[in-house]
Amino acid sequence: MEVIVFSKPHCIECNMVKRFLTDYQIPFEVRDCSHPQHLEEVKAMGFLGVPVTVVNGTPVQGLQPDRILELVKAADKQDLR
């Protein structure tokens, strides 16, 4: 399972997403969108702002812990097969 959080420094929602993932012990990679290449990745997905959390290729914009958990659980089930 791969989880990527596109964020910016000092973004409150971004920090909440990262804290949520940490609290649930879900490993994740952070891509700082103050670097132009990461911001371009977010734009290529059709989003203009952060946070964007990508779980196994499925993007979720904003602070949506229920949706993120749903995707993580689905990924875990696939990994068990």
N, CA, C and O atoms as CSV, one atom per row, in Angstrom:
chain,resi,resn,atom,element,x,y,z
A,1,MET,N,N,0.852,-1.176,0.000
A,1,MET,CA,C,0.000,0.000,0.000
A,1,MET,C,C,0.898,1.239,0.000
A,1,MET,O,O,1.897,1.303,0.716
A,2,GLU,N,N,0.522,2.202,-0.808
A,2,GLU,CA,C,1.279,3.441,-0.883
A,2,GLU,C,C,0.364,4.617,-0.552
A,2,GLU,O,O,-0.702,4.775,-1.148
A,3,VAL,N,N,0.794,5.442,0.407
A,3,VAL,CA,C,0.042,6.644,0.784
A,3,VAL,C,C,0.984,7.838,0.644
A,3,VAL,O,O,2.074,7.857,1.216
A,4,ILE,N,N,0.547,8.825,-0.122
A,4,ILE,CA,C,1.328,10.047,-0.340
A,4,ILE,C,C,0.468,11.237,0.070
A,4,ILE,O,O,-0.695,11.335,-0.320
A,5,VAL,N,N,1.045,12.138,0.856
A,5,VAL,CA,C,0.351,13.364,1.248
A,5,VAL,C,C,1.066,14.537,0.590
A,5,VAL,O,O,2.230,14.813,0.879
A,6,PHE,N,N,0.353,15.220,-0.296
A,6,PHE,CA,C,0.859,16.450,-0.896
A,6,PHE,C,C,0.443,17.580,0.028
A,6,PHE,O,O,-0.744,17.755,0.303
A,7,SER,N,N,1.413,18.347,0.508
A,7,SER,CA,C,1.109,19.379,1.494
A,7,SER,C,C,2.030,20.572,1.311
A,7,SER,O,O,2.938,20.564,0.479
A,8,LYS,N,N,1.772,21.594,2.110
A,8,LYS,CA,C,2.620,22.786,2.167
A,8,LYS,C,C,2.919,23.076,3.628
A,8,LYS,O,O,2.118,22.752,4.505
A,9,PRO,N,N,4.071,23.687,3.896
A,9,PRO,CA,C,4.388,24.060,5.279
A,9,PRO,C,C,3.327,25.021,5.835
A,9,PRO,O,O,2.795,25.863,5.112
A,10,HIS,N,N,3.047,24.885,7.070
A,10,HIS,CA,C,2.129,25.763,7.801
A,10,HIS,C,C,0.668,25.613,7.362
A,10,HIS,O,O,-0.157,26.475,7.663
A,11,CYS,N,N,0.347,24.535,6.660
A,11,CYS,CA,C,-1.037,24.262,6.246
A,11,CYS,C,C,-1.708,23.460,7.361
A,11,CYS,O,O,-1.305,22.333,7.651
A,12,ILE,N,N,-2.718,24.037,7.974
A,12,ILE,CA,C,-3.370,23.395,9.114
A,12,ILE,C,C,-4.030,22.077,8.713
A,12,ILE,O,O,-3.857,21.069,9.397
A,13,GLU,N,N,-4.786,22.074,7.611
A,13,GLU,CA,C,-5.432,20.832,7.169
A,13,GLU,C,C,-4.398,19.766,6.812
A,13,GLU,O,O,-4.596,18.585,7.098
A,14,CYS,N,N,-3.300,20.182,6.189
A,14,CYS,CA,C,-2.233,19.237,5.836
A,14,CYS,C,C,-1.679,18.575,7.095
A,14,CYS,O,O,-1.496,17.359,7.142
A,15,ASN,N,N,-1.416,19.391,8.107
A,15,ASN,CA,C,-0.889,18.859,9.357
A,15,ASN,C,C,-1.893,17.928,10.032
A,15,ASN,O,O,-1.501,16.946,10.662
A,16,MET,N,N,-3.169,18.227,9.907
A,16,MET,CA,C,-4.196,17.358,10.493
A,16,MET,C,C,-4.242,16.001,9.782
A,16,MET,O,O,-4.401,14.966,10.430
A,17,VAL,N,N,-4.103,16.006,8.463
A,17,VAL,CA,C,-4.079,14.744,7.710
A,17,VAL,C,C,-2.871,13.917,8.140
A,17,VAL,O,O,-2.999,12.717,8.385
A,18,LYS,N,N,-1.712,14.541,8.233
A,18,LYS,CA,C,-0.497,13.820,8.626
A,18,LYS,C,C,-0.622,13.283,10.055
A,18,LYS,O,O,-0.183,12.172,10.349
A,19,ARG,N,N,-1.220,14.076,10.928
A,19,ARG,CA,C,-1.418,13.634,12.316
A,19,ARG,C,C,-2.387,12.449,12.360
A,19,ARG,O,O,-2.164,11.488,13.096
A,20,PHE,N,N,-3.452,12.522,11.576
A,20,PHE,CA,C,-4.432,11.440,11.494
A,20,PHE,C,C,-3.751,10.141,11.049
A,20,PHE,O,O,-3.943,9.093,11.665
A,21,LEU,N,N,-2.957,10.215,9.979
A,21,LEU,CA,C,-2.269,9.025,9.478
A,21,LEU,C,C,-1.293,8.476,10.514
A,21,LEU,O,O,-1.186,7.263,10.695
A,22,THR,N,N,-0.590,9.366,11.185
A,22,THR,CA,C,0.344,8.952,12.229
A,22,THR,C,C,-0.398,8.279,13.378
A,22,THR,O,O,0.032,7.233,13.863
A,23,ASP,N,N,-1.507,8.870,13.819
A,23,ASP,CA,C,-2.291,8.298,14.917
A,23,ASP,C,C,-2.809,6.902,14.584
A,23,ASP,O,O,-2.901,6.045,15.463
A,24,TYR,N,N,-3.146,6.675,13.315
A,24,TYR,CA,C,-3.633,5.361,12.883
A,24,TYR,C,C,-2.501,4.442,12.422
A,24,TYR,O,O,-2.745,3.354,11.899
A,25,GLN,N,N,-1.272,4.889,12.620
A,25,GLN,CA,C,-0.076,4.119,12.268
A,25,GLN,C,C,-0.085,3.685,10.804
A,25,GLN,O,O,0.255,2.550,10.469
A,26,ILE,N,N,-0.479,4.608,9.954
A,26,ILE,CA,C,-0.489,4.375,8.511
A,26,ILE,C,C,0.762,5.051,7.944
A,26,ILE,O,O,0.884,6.275,8.010
A,27,PRO,N,N,1.685,4.272,7.393
A,27,PRO,CA,C,2.887,4.893,6.837
A,27,PRO,C,C,2.565,5.732,5.600
A,27,PRO,O,O,1.711,5.363,4.794
A,28,PHE,N,N,3.257,6.860,5.462
A,28,PHE,CA,C,2.983,7.752,4.341
A,28,PHE,C,C,4.239,8.528,3.961
A,28,PHE,O,O,5.165,8.693,4.754
A,29,GLU,N,N,4.230,8.990,2.731
A,29,GLU,CA,C,5.294,9.845,2.210
A,29,GLU,C,C,4.723,11.252,2.090
A,29,GLU,O,O,3.569,11.424,1.696
A,30,VAL,N,N,5.516,12.248,2.425
A,30,VAL,CA,C,5.097,13.645,2.285
A,30,VAL,C,C,5.797,14.247,1.074
A,30,VAL,O,O,7.011,14.120,0.913
A,31,ARG,N,N,5.014,14.901,0.231
A,31,ARG,CA,C,5.575,15.644,-0.896
A,31,ARG,C,C,5.215,17.113,-0.706
A,31,ARG,O,O,4.048,17.497,-0.780
A,32,ASP,N,N,6.223,17.911,-0.464
A,32,ASP,CA,C,6.065,19.331,-0.158
A,32,ASP,C,C,5.794,20.110,-1.447
A,32,ASP,O,O,6.638,20.164,-2.342
A,33,CYS,N,N,4.621,20.703,-1.525
A,33,CYS,CA,C,4.202,21.418,-2.737
A,33,CYS,C,C,4.797,22.808,-2.851
A,33,CYS,O,O,4.435,23.553,-3.762
A,34,SER,N,N,5.701,23.182,-1.952
A,34,SER,CA,C,6.439,24.415,-2.195
A,34,SER,C,C,7.535,24.149,-3.240
A,34,SER,O,O,8.178,25.080,-3.725
A,35,HIS,N,N,7.739,22.866,-3.578
A,35,HIS,CA,C,8.604,22.484,-4.700
A,35,HIS,C,C,7.734,22.395,-5.945
A,35,HIS,O,O,6.738,21.671,-5.934
A,36,PRO,N,N,8.070,23.099,-7.011
A,36,PRO,CA,C,7.218,23.165,-8.209
A,36,PRO,C,C,6.830,21.805,-8.796
A,36,PRO,O,O,5.713,21.656,-9.293
A,37,GLN,N,N,7.720,20.814,-8.750
A,37,GLN,CA,C,7.383,19.529,-9.361
A,37,GLN,C,C,6.225,18.852,-8.619
A,37,GLN,O,O,5.376,18.221,-9.247
A,38,HIS,N,N,6.186,18.978,-7.296
A,38,HIS,CA,C,5.090,18.368,-6.534
A,38,HIS,C,C,3.786,19.130,-6.747
A,38,HIS,O,O,2.717,18.524,-6.813
A,39,LEU,N,N,3.870,20.442,-6.854
A,39,LEU,CA,C,2.684,21.242,-7.135
A,39,LEU,C,C,2.116,20.875,-8.504
A,39,LEU,O,O,0.898,20.827,-8.676
A,40,GLU,N,N,2.981,20.617,-9.468
A,40,GLU,CA,C,2.536,20.202,-10.803
A,40,GLU,C,C,1.831,18.845,-10.748
A,40,GLU,O,O,0.869,18.615,-11.482
A,41,GLU,N,N,2.305,17.947,-9.883
A,41,GLU,CA,C,1.642,16.648,-9.714
A,41,GLU,C,C,0.207,16.842,-9.217
A,41,GLU,O,O,-0.715,16.175,-9.687
A,42,VAL,N,N,0.030,17.753,-8.271
A,42,VAL,CA,C,-1.307,18.044,-7.729
A,42,VAL,C,C,-2.192,18.618,-8.835
A,42,VAL,O,O,-3.345,18.212,-8.981
A,43,LYS,N,N,-1.662,19.552,-9.606
A,43,LYS,CA,C,-2.431,20.152,-10.702
A,43,LYS,C,C,-2.790,19.112,-11.758
A,43,LYS,O,O,-3.881,19.158,-12.326
A,44,ALA,N,N,-1.880,18.174,-12.026
A,44,ALA,CA,C,-2.137,17.120,-13.013
A,44,ALA,C,C,-3.281,16.210,-12.576
A,44,ALA,O,O,-3.946,15.600,-13.414
A,45,MET,N,N,-3.512,16.118,-11.264
A,45,MET,CA,C,-4.637,15.322,-10.744
A,45,MET,C,C,-5.940,16.114,-10.796
A,45,MET,O,O,-7.008,15.574,-10.507
A,46,GLY,N,N,-5.856,17.402,-11.165
A,46,GLY,CA,C,-7.048,18.223,-11.272
A,46,GLY,C,C,-7.372,19.046,-10.040
A,46,GLY,O,O,-8.480,19.567,-9.913
A,47,PHE,N,N,-6.414,19.167,-9.131
A,47,PHE,CA,C,-6.639,19.928,-7.900
A,47,PHE,C,C,-5.818,21.205,-7.903
A,47,PHE,O,O,-4.757,21.277,-8.524
A,48,LEU,N,N,-6.319,22.206,-7.203
A,48,LEU,CA,C,-5.615,23.486,-7.119
A,48,LEU,C,C,-5.024,23.737,-5.741
A,48,LEU,O,O,-4.195,24.631,-5.573
A,49,GLY,N,N,-5.444,22.952,-4.753
A,49,GLY,CA,C,-4.968,23.180,-3.392
A,49,GLY,C,C,-4.598,21.892,-2.697
A,49,GLY,O,O,-4.831,20.799,-3.213
A,50,VAL,N,N,-4.024,22.032,-1.533
A,50,VAL,CA,C,-3.626,20.905,-0.700
A,50,VAL,C,C,-4.368,20.977,0.620
A,50,VAL,O,O,-4.857,22.052,0.967
A,51,PRO,N,N,-4.479,19.918,1.358
A,51,PRO,CA,C,-3.819,18.638,1.150
A,51,PRO,C,C,-4.531,17.772,0.113
A,51,PRO,O,O,-5.745,17.845,-0.078
A,52,VAL,N,N,-3.718,16.952,-0.542
A,52,VAL,CA,C,-4.233,15.880,-1.380
A,52,VAL,C,C,-3.535,14.619,-0.892
A,52,VAL,O,O,-2.306,14.542,-0.880
A,53,THR,N,N,-4.323,13.640,-0.495
A,53,THR,CA,C,-3.790,12.359,-0.031
A,53,THR,C,C,-4.088,11.326,-1.106
A,53,THR,O,O,-5.233,11.179,-1.533
A,54,VAL,N,N,-3.065,10.618,-1.538
A,54,VAL,CA,C,-3.216,9.609,-2.582
A,54,VAL,C,C,-2.985,8.240,-1.943
A,54,VAL,O,O,-1.905,7.956,-1.424
A,55,VAL,N,N,-4.020,7.399,-1.992
A,55,VAL,CA,C,-3.927,6.042,-1.445
A,55,VAL,C,C,-3.990,5.079,-2.615
A,55,VAL,O,O,-5.023,4.950,-3.273
A,56,ASN,N,N,-2.872,4.401,-2.869
A,56,ASN,CA,C,-2.781,3.459,-3.990
A,56,ASN,C,C,-3.323,4.045,-5.289
A,56,ASN,O,O,-4.048,3.378,-6.027
A,57,GLY,N,N,-2.969,5.288,-5.558
A,57,GLY,CA,C,-3.354,5.903,-6.817
A,57,GLY,C,C,-4.675,6.650,-6.811
A,57,GLY,O,O,-5.005,7.315,-7.793
A,58,THR,N,N,-5.445,6.558,-5.726
A,58,THR,CA,C,-6.730,7.250,-5.633
A,58,THR,C,C,-6.569,8.531,-4.812
A,58,THR,O,O,-6.272,8.456,-3.619
A,59,PRO,N,N,-6.759,9.707,-5.425
A,59,PRO,CA,C,-6.576,10.959,-4.692
A,59,PRO,C,C,-7.812,11.360,-3.883
A,59,PRO,O,O,-8.952,11.135,-4.288
A,60,VAL,N,N,-7.537,11.961,-2.727
A,60,VAL,CA,C,-8.587,12.500,-1.861
A,60,VAL,C,C,-8.166,13.919,-1.502
A,60,VAL,O,O,-7.099,14.121,-0.924
A,61,GLN,N,N,-8.993,14.899,-1.840
A,61,GLN,CA,C,-8.647,16.281,-1.533
A,61,GLN,C,C,-9.201,16.690,-0.182
A,61,GLN,O,O,-10.310,16.309,0.191
A,62,GLY,N,N,-8.423,17.463,0.542
A,62,GLY,CA,C,-8.873,18.011,1.811
A,62,GLY,C,C,-8.761,17.026,2.955
A,62,GLY,O,O,-8.105,15.989,2.853
A,63,LEU,N,N,-9.415,17.377,4.042
A,63,LEU,CA,C,-9.411,16.582,5.258
A,63,LEU,C,C,-10.644,15.676,5.247
A,63,LEU,O,O,-11.732,16.087,5.651
A,64,GLN,N,N,-10.461,14.447,4.784
A,64,GLN,CA,C,-11.547,13.473,4.693
A,64,GLN,C,C,-11.098,12.149,5.319
A,64,GLN,O,O,-10.880,11.169,4.606
A,65,PRO,N,N,-10.961,12.118,6.649
A,65,PRO,CA,C,-10.431,10.916,7.295
A,65,PRO,C,C,-11.236,9.652,7.012
A,65,PRO,O,O,-10.651,8.579,6.862
A,66,ASP,N,N,-12.558,9.749,6.935
A,66,ASP,CA,C,-13.372,8.557,6.673
A,66,ASP,C,C,-13.061,7.970,5.299
A,66,ASP,O,O,-12.948,6.752,5.154
A,67,ARG,N,N,-12.922,8.827,4.297
A,67,ARG,CA,C,-12.617,8.366,2.935
A,67,ARG,C,C,-11.212,7.762,2.870
A,67,ARG,O,O,-10.999,6.744,2.212
A,68,ILE,N,N,-10.270,8.386,3.549
A,68,ILE,CA,C,-8.900,7.875,3.563
A,68,ILE,C,C,-8.863,6.496,4.215
A,68,ILE,O,O,-8.223,5.581,3.697
A,69,LEU,N,N,-9.547,6.344,5.350
A,69,LEU,CA,C,-9.595,5.038,6.023
A,69,LEU,C,C,-10.251,3.988,5.141
A,69,LEU,O,O,-9.795,2.846,5.086
A,70,GLU,N,N,-11.300,4.363,4.462
A,70,GLU,CA,C,-11.995,3.441,3.550
A,70,GLU,C,C,-11.027,2.921,2.479
A,70,GLU,O,O,-10.996,1.724,2.192
A,71,LEU,N,N,-10.252,3.812,1.902
A,71,LEU,CA,C,-9.291,3.420,0.869
A,71,LEU,C,C,-8.157,2.570,1.439
A,71,LEU,O,O,-7.704,1.625,0.794
A,72,VAL,N,N,-7.700,2.904,2.644
A,72,VAL,CA,C,-6.631,2.132,3.285
A,72,VAL,C,C,-7.117,0.719,3.592
A,72,VAL,O,O,-6.399,-0.252,3.351
A,73,LYS,N,N,-8.330,0.602,4.120
A,73,LYS,CA,C,-8.882,-0.730,4.428
A,73,LYS,C,C,-9.058,-1.549,3.158
A,73,LYS,O,O,-8.784,-2.749,3.154
A,74,ALA,N,N,-9.505,-0.924,2.095
A,74,ALA,CA,C,-9.663,-1.636,0.813
A,74,ALA,C,C,-8.296,-2.102,0.299
A,74,ALA,O,O,-8.175,-3.206,-0.232
A,75,ALA,N,N,-7.275,-1.265,0.457
A,75,ALA,CA,C,-5.928,-1.635,0.028
A,75,ALA,C,C,-5.395,-2.796,0.867
A,75,ALA,O,O,-4.752,-3.705,0.342
A,76,ASP,N,N,-5.669,-2.761,2.177
A,76,ASP,CA,C,-5.232,-3.851,3.055
A,76,ASP,C,C,-5.880,-5.177,2.648
A,76,ASP,O,O,-5.224,-6.219,2.645
A,77,LYS,N,N,-7.155,-5.132,2.308
A,77,LYS,CA,C,-7.843,-6.359,1.877
A,77,LYS,C,C,-7.212,-6.919,0.616
A,77,LYS,O,O,-7.049,-8.133,0.488
A,78,GLN,N,N,-6.854,-6.040,-0.322
A,78,GLN,CA,C,-6.215,-6.481,-1.559
A,78,GLN,C,C,-4.845,-7.079,-1.278
A,78,GLN,O,O,-4.448,-8.050,-1.922
A,79,ASP,N,N,-4.118,-6.508,-0.320
A,79,ASP,CA,C,-2.792,-7.015,0.022
A,79,ASP,C,C,-2.855,-8.408,0.652
A,79,ASP,O,O,-1.909,-9.188,0.541
A,80,LEU,N,N,-3.972,-8.714,1.311
A,80,LEU,CA,C,-4.123,-10.017,1.954
A,80,LEU,C,C,-4.453,-11.125,0.972
A,80,LEU,O,O,-4.319,-12.303,1.304
A,81,ARG,N,N,-4.878,-10.773,-0.219
A,81,ARG,CA,C,-5.241,-11.781,-1.205
A,81,ARG,C,C,-4.049,-12.419,-1.831
A,81,ARG,O,O,-4.195,-13.293,-2.686
